[in-house]
Amino acid sequence: MSGAAAQSFVATLKRRKEFAKATHHSWALLTEDGPVKADDGEAGAGTVILRMLERADLRNHIIVVTRWYGGKHLGGDRFRHVQTAVRSYLEALS
C-alpha cells in the first residue's frame, strides 16, 4: 500500500456513516518507500502508531485509531488508549 492509497482509504473510512462523526482518525503505515502517518488533531498519535508498527516490523498494514470526543479531555491518557488499540490489532495477527 502506498501513502496515497492510505490517504484514500482513510478518506473513504471518514465517509462511512459509523465513522463520519468521529473527532479523530489517527493512522500510520510502513510502506516499502518509508513511513506515512497522520495525527488528525491528536498530536503525536500517528507517531505512537508508527513506532509500534516499526517495533513489530509490520509493513503494508494501515492502522487507523478512531476516536469520538465524549466531553472529557483525556490528556496523556489518549496515548495509552491508542497503544491499547494498536496492541489489540497486532495481537490479532499472531
Secondary structure, DSSP 4 states (H G I P E B T S, - for coil): --HHHHHHHHHHHHHSHHHHT-SEEEEEEEETTEEEEE-TTSTTHHHHHHHHHHHHT--S--EEEEE---SS--TTHHHHHHHHHHHHHHHHH-
